[in-house]
């Protein structure tokens, strides 16, 4: 299936727009423990969804960037790090205010370390934006990819097979070391980067080597992918693992990358099937193009919902089972009205919609400021 089949005249890649939208929905749902897109638990989010974002980023890397590395790095810093550090300050101040005046326990003090160093070390410094730990990691991987390819090109070794096999070997070594208990403390920072680096390369490898050969019919394609996934679920000790902490690898160093490939393969084909139908749908396209905002803000949206529910519980006596201790001390506490799993859809919808509205407001404000200059 050729890339051009899913690319519209304005250059928008509909299939990858849908894939990005699906990926961020999985991230938000995963933080709720809401298995709405796991296909009956066949594809656990935590077996592939963060690597899926790396795959998408790798797909859009252009080799022409190697001709202007400084310009490329400035562009990536402006798009990834600048908004991250701005919002990191906002959430640091928010955490301080809520600790000081509302009895919440979340977050570390605002310091140079928590503002600028901890985002690269772990990304959990203020908690209200912990899902954005991915952003500094992506930036570092973009930098590593650029310089690796510049060096390999100079050595005339810039072959996609070599890059993919080499990075996979390093990634699997990280998993092997993690299983042995050797990836701990500060080692987790390089561990997560080296584990995710091959997933970035998978995106470039797919674009350059596989996409033009991706022509297998849907029936045999899904039969193969689903068959592999069923076998994985039957034969393995749970497929989920933690990218951010490099833990919970229960099946050796190879299976995590197999689940990455199978998860990506499944949802990529789903996205390509949907592309002609809803590829330019305004909402889908906007979500696919603004996953950064959702990644950054959805945990805070969850907190806002819980604050509203806490106010109802405290002021009316309704929602008597609301756990105020966990509310103030556990960022992952997810209160469900009447214990209903269905209420997670409220969190999911708000966790996506409100960050998009915020992004739209910020974009309009910045546009207005530019006009005033």
C-alpha positions as CSV (number, residue, x, y, z in Angstrom):
1,X,0.0,0.0,0.0
2,X,1.7,3.2,-1.1
3,X,2.0,6.2,1.1
4,X,0.5,8.4,-1.6
5,X,-2.8,6.4,-1.3
6,X,-3.3,8.0,2.1
7,X,-1.8,11.4,1.4
8,X,-4.2,14.3,0.5
9,X,-3.3,17.2,-1.8
10,X,-2.3,19.4,1.1
11,X,0.4,16.8,2.1
12,X,-1.6,15.5,5.1
13,X,-1.0,11.8,5.7
14,X,-4.4,10.6,6.7
15,X,-3.4,7.1,7.8
16,X,-0.8,8.4,10.2
17,X,-3.0,11.2,11.4
18,X,-5.6,8.5,12.4
19,X,-2.8,6.4,13.9
20,X,-1.6,9.3,16.0
21,X,-5.2,10.0,17.2
22,X,-5.6,6.3,18.1
23,X,-2.3,6.3,19.9
24,X,-3.1,9.2,22.1
25,X,-6.5,7.8,23.0
26,X,-4.7,4.6,24.1
27,X,-2.3,6.7,26.3
28,X,-5.2,8.5,28.0
29,X,-7.3,5.3,28.3
30,X,-4.2,3.5,29.7
31,X,-3.8,6.0,32.5
32,X,-7.4,5.2,33.4
33,X,-7.1,1.4,33.2
34,X,-9.8,1.6,30.5
35,X,-9.4,-1.2,28.0
36,X,-11.6,0.4,25.4
37,X,-9.1,-0.2,22.5
38,X,-7.3,-3.3,23.6
39,X,-9.4,-5.6,21.3
40,X,-10.6,-7.7,24.1
41,X,-7.3,-7.4,25.9
42,X,-5.6,-9.0,22.9
43,X,-3.4,-5.9,22.4
44,X,-2.6,-4.4,25.9
45,X,-1.7,-0.7,25.6
46,X,1.5,-1.1,27.6
47,X,2.9,-3.6,25.2
48,X,3.2,-1.1,22.3
49,X,1.5,2.3,22.7
50,X,4.5,4.4,23.7
51,X,6.7,2.7,21.1
52,X,4.0,3.5,18.6
53,X,4.6,7.2,19.1
54,X,8.3,6.6,18.4
55,X,7.4,4.7,15.3
56,X,5.3,7.6,14.0
57,X,8.0,10.1,14.8
58,X,10.6,7.9,13.0
59,X,8.4,7.6,10.0
60,X,8.3,11.4,9.5
61,X,12.1,11.8,9.8
62,X,13.6,13.1,6.5
63,X,17.2,12.3,5.6
64,X,17.5,15.8,4.1
65,X,17.7,17.0,7.7
66,X,21.3,15.6,7.8
67,X,22.3,18.4,5.5
68,X,21.3,21.1,8.0
69,X,21.7,19.5,11.5
70,X,21.8,22.8,13.5
71,X,18.6,24.0,11.9
72,X,17.0,20.6,12.5
73,X,18.0,20.7,16.2
74,X,16.7,24.2,16.7
75,X,13.4,23.2,15.1
76,X,13.0,20.2,17.3
77,X,14.0,22.2,20.5
78,X,11.4,24.9,19.6
79,X,8.6,22.4,18.9
80,X,9.3,19.9,21.7
81,X,11.3,21.4,24.5
82,X,10.2,25.1,24.6
83,X,6.5,24.3,25.2
84,X,7.5,21.5,27.6
85,X,9.5,23.8,29.8
86,X,6.9,26.5,29.8
87,X,4.2,24.0,30.9
88,X,6.6,22.4,33.3
89,X,6.9,25.8,35.1
90,X,3.1,26.2,35.1
91,X,2.6,22.8,36.6
92,X,5.4,23.3,39.1
93,X,3.7,26.5,40.3
94,X,0.3,24.7,40.3
95,X,1.7,21.9,42.4
96,X,3.2,24.4,44.9
97,X,-0.1,26.3,45.2
98,X,-2.1,23.1,45.7
99,X,0.4,21.8,48.3
100,X,0.4,25.1,50.1
101,X,-3.3,26.0,50.2
102,X,-5.3,22.8,49.4
103,X,-3.5,20.0,51.3
104,X,-2.4,18.1,48.2
105,X,0.9,16.2,48.5
106,X,1.9,16.0,44.8
107,X,5.0,17.3,43.3
108,X,8.5,18.4,44.3
109,X,9.5,22.0,45.0
110,X,10.2,24.3,42.0
111,X,14.0,24.4,41.6
112,X,16.4,24.6,38.7
113,X,16.8,20.8,39.0
114,X,13.0,20.0,38.8
115,X,12.5,22.6,36.1
116,X,15.3,21.6,33.7
117,X,17.1,18.4,34.8
118,X,14.4,16.1,36.2
119,X,12.5,16.2,32.9
120,X,15.4,14.4,31.3
121,X,16.0,12.1,34.3
122,X,12.4,10.9,34.9
123,X,9.8,13.5,34.1
124,X,7.7,12.9,37.2
125,X,8.8,16.0,39.1
126,X,5.4,17.6,39.5
127,X,3.1,14.7,38.6
128,X,0.3,16.7,37.1
129,X,2.2,16.5,33.8
130,X,3.9,13.2,34.3
131,X,2.6,11.8,31.0
132,X,4.8,14.2,29.2
133,X,7.9,12.4,30.3
134,X,7.9,11.2,26.7
135,X,8.7,14.6,25.2
136,X,12.4,15.0,26.5
137,X,13.0,11.4,25.6
138,X,11.7,11.9,22.1
139,X,14.0,15.0,21.7
140,X,17.1,13.1,22.8
141,X,16.2,10.2,20.5
142,X,15.8,12.7,17.6
143,X,19.3,14.0,18.4
144,X,20.8,10.6,18.6
145,X,19.2,9.5,15.4
146,X,20.5,12.6,13.6
147,X,24.1,12.2,14.6
148,X,24.1,8.4,14.2
149,X,23.0,8.8,10.6
150,X,25.5,11.6,9.9
151,X,28.3,9.4,11.3
152,X,27.2,6.2,9.5
153,X,26.8,8.2,6.2
154,X,30.4,9.5,6.6
155,X,31.5,5.8,7.1
156,X,29.3,4.7,4.2
157,X,27.4,2.4,6.5
158,X,24.0,4.2,6.6
159,X,22.0,1.1,5.7
160,X,18.5,0.8,7.2
161,X,18.9,-2.9,7.9
162,X,22.1,-2.2,9.8
163,X,20.7,0.6,11.8
164,X,17.5,-1.3,12.7
165,X,19.4,-4.5,13.7
166,X,22.1,-2.6,15.6
167,X,19.6,-0.6,17.6
168,X,17.4,-3.6,18.3
169,X,20.5,-5.5,19.6
170,X,21.2,-2.6,22.0
171,X,17.5,-2.4,23.0
172,X,17.3,-6.1,23.7
173,X,20.5,-5.9,25.8
174,X,18.8,-3.2,27.9
175,X,15.8,-5.5,28.4
176,X,18.1,-8.3,29.4
177,X,19.9,-6.1,31.9
178,X,16.6,-4.8,33.2
179,X,15.4,-8.3,33.9
180,X,18.6,-9.0,35.8
181,X,18.0,-5.9,38.0
182,X,20.8,-3.8,36.5
183,X,18.7,-0.9,35.2
184,X,17.9,1.1,38.3
185,X,18.2,4.6,39.6
186,X,19.8,7.0,37.1
187,X,20.4,4.0,34.8
188,X,16.7,4.1,33.9
189,X,17.1,7.3,32.0
190,X,19.5,5.9,29.3
191,X,17.6,2.6,29.6
192,X,14.3,4.0,28.4
193,X,16.1,5.9,25.6
194,X,18.0,2.9,24.3
195,X,14.9,0.7,24.6
196,X,12.8,3.1,22.6
197,X,15.4,4.0,20.0
198,X,14.8,1.0,17.8
199,X,11.1,1.8,17.7
200,X,12.0,5.2,16.2
201,X,14.1,3.3,13.6
202,X,11.2,1.0,12.8
203,X,9.3,4.0,11.6
204,X,12.1,5.0,9.2
205,X,12.6,1.4,8.1
206,X,8.9,1.0,7.3
207,X,8.9,4.2,5.3
208,X,12.0,3.4,3.3
209,X,11.9,-0.4,2.9
210,X,8.5,-1.8,3.7
211,X,5.7,0.6,2.9
212,X,5.9,0.1,-0.9
213,X,5.6,-3.7,-0.2
214,X,2.7,-3.4,2.2
215,X,0.1,-4.8,-0.3
216,X,-1.1,-7.9,1.4
217,X,-4.9,-8.1,1.5
218,X,-6.7,-7.3,4.7
219,X,-8.0,-10.8,5.4
220,X,-4.6,-12.6,5.3
221,X,-2.9,-9.6,6.9
222,X,-5.2,-9.6,9.9
223,X,-5.2,-13.4,10.1
224,X,-1.4,-13.3,10.4
225,X,-1.2,-10.4,12.9
226,X,-4.1,-11.7,15.1
227,X,-2.7,-15.2,15.0
228,X,0.6,-14.0,16.2
229,X,-1.0,-12.0,19.0
230,X,-3.2,-14.9,20.1
231,X,-0.1,-17.1,20.4
232,X,1.7,-14.4,22.3
233,X,-1.1,-14.0,24.8
234,X,-1.3,-17.8,25.3
235,X,2.4,-18.5,25.6
236,X,3.7,-15.5,27.5
237,X,3.5,-14.3,31.1
238,X,1.6,-11.1,30.3
239,X,2.6,-8.7,27.5
240,X,2.6,-5.3,29.3
241,X,5.7,-3.6,30.5
242,X,6.9,-0.2,31.6
243,X,8.9,1.9,29.1
244,X,9.4,4.8,31.5
245,X,10.8,2.7,34.3
246,X,12.3,-0.2,32.3
247,X,10.5,-2.8,34.4
248,X,8.0,-5.7,34.1
249,X,9.7,-7.4,31.2
250,X,8.3,-10.9,31.9
251,X,9.2,-12.7,28.7
252,X,12.8,-12.1,27.9
253,X,14.4,-9.5,25.6
254,X,12.8,-10.4,22.3
255,X,9.0,-10.6,23.0
256,X,8.7,-6.8,23.9
257,X,9.8,-5.9,20.4
258,X,7.6,-8.6,18.9
259,X,4.5,-7.1,20.7
260,X,5.7,-3.6,19.5
261,X,5.7,-4.8,15.9
262,X,2.4,-6.7,16.1
263,X,0.6,-3.8,17.8
264,X,1.9,-1.3,15.3
265,X,1.1,-3.6,12.4
266,X,-2.5,-4.1,13.6
267,X,-3.3,-0.4,14.2
268,X,-1.4,0.8,11.2
269,X,-3.6,-1.3,8.9
270,X,-6.7,-0.2,10.7
271,X,-5.7,3.4,10.2
272,X,-5.1,2.8,6.5
273,X,-8.5,1.2,6.1
274,X,-10.1,4.2,7.9
275,X,-8.1,6.8,6.0
276,X,-10.4,7.2,3.0
277,X,-13.5,7.3,5.2
278,X,-12.5,9.7,8.0
279,X,-8.9,10.8,7.1
280,X,-9.8,14.4,6.8
281,X,-12.5,14.5,9.5
282,X,-11.8,17.8,11.3
283,X,-11.9,16.3,14.8
284,X,-9.8,13.3,14.0
285,X,-7.3,15.3,12.1
286,X,-7.0,18.0,14.8
287,X,-6.5,15.3,17.5
288,X,-3.9,13.5,15.4
289,X,-2.0,16.8,14.9
290,X,-2.3,17.9,18.6
291,X,-1.3,14.8,20.5
292,X,1.3,16.9,22.3
293,X,-1.3,18.9,24.1
294,X,-3.3,15.9,25.2
295,X,-0.1,14.2,26.4
296,X,0.8,17.2,28.4
297,X,-2.6,18.0,30.1
298,X,-4.8,15.0,30.4
299,X,-3.6,14.1,33.9
300,X,-4.5,17.6,35.1
301,X,-7.9,17.2,33.5
302,X,-8.5,14.0,35.5
303,X,-7.6,16.0,38.6
304,X,-10.1,18.7,37.8
305,X,-12.8,16.1,37.3
306,X,-11.9,14.6,40.7
307,X,-12.0,18.1,42.3
308,X,-15.5,18.6,41.0
309,X,-16.5,15.2,42.4
310,X,-14.8,16.0,45.7
311,X,-16.7,19.2,46.0
312,X,-20.0,17.4,45.3
313,X,-19.1,14.7,47.9
314,X,-18.1,17.3,50.6
315,X,-21.0,19.7,49.9
316,X,-23.9,17.4,49.4
317,X,-23.1,14.1,51.1
318,X,-23.7,12.4,47.8
319,X,-20.8,10.2,46.5
320,X,-20.2,9.0,50.1
321,X,-17.6,6.5,49.0
322,X,-15.3,9.2,47.6
323,X,-11.9,8.5,49.2
324,X,-10.5,11.9,50.2
325,X,-7.3,10.5,51.5
326,X,-6.4,9.0,48.2
327,X,-7.6,12.1,46.4
328,X,-5.0,14.2,48.2
329,X,-2.2,11.7,48.1
330,X,-2.5,9.5,45.0
331,X,-2.3,11.0,41.5
332,X,-3.6,7.7,40.0
333,X,-6.8,7.7,42.1
334,X,-9.7,7.4,39.7
335,X,-13.1,7.8,41.4
336,X,-16.0,6.1,39.6
337,X,-19.5,7.3,40.3
338,X,-21.4,4.3,41.7
339,X,-18.3,2.2,40.9
340,X,-19.3,2.1,37.2
341,X,-16.5,1.5,34.7
342,X,-18.7,3.4,32.2
343,X,-17.8,6.6,34.1
344,X,-14.2,6.3,32.8
345,X,-15.6,7.5,29.5
346,X,-16.2,10.9,31.2
347,X,-12.5,11.1,32.1
348,X,-11.5,9.9,28.7
349,X,-13.6,12.3,26.7
350,X,-12.7,15.3,28.9
351,X,-9.0,14.2,29.0
352,X,-9.0,14.6,25.2
353,X,-11.4,17.4,24.6
354,X,-10.2,19.9,27.2
355,X,-6.5,19.9,26.1
356,X,-7.6,20.3,22.5
357,X,-9.7,23.3,23.5
358,X,-6.8,24.7,25.4
359,X,-4.5,24.2,22.5
360,X,-7.0,26.0,20.2
361,X,-7.2,28.9,22.6
362,X,-3.4,29.1,22.9
363,X,-3.0,29.0,19.1
364,X,-5.6,31.8,18.6
365,X,-3.9,33.9,21.3
366,X,-0.5,33.5,19.7
367,X,-1.9,34.3,16.3
368,X,-3.5,37.5,17.7
369,X,-0.2,38.5,19.3
370,X,1.6,38.1,16.0
371,X,-0.9,40.4,14.3
372,X,-0.3,43.1,16.9
373,X,3.4,43.2,16.1
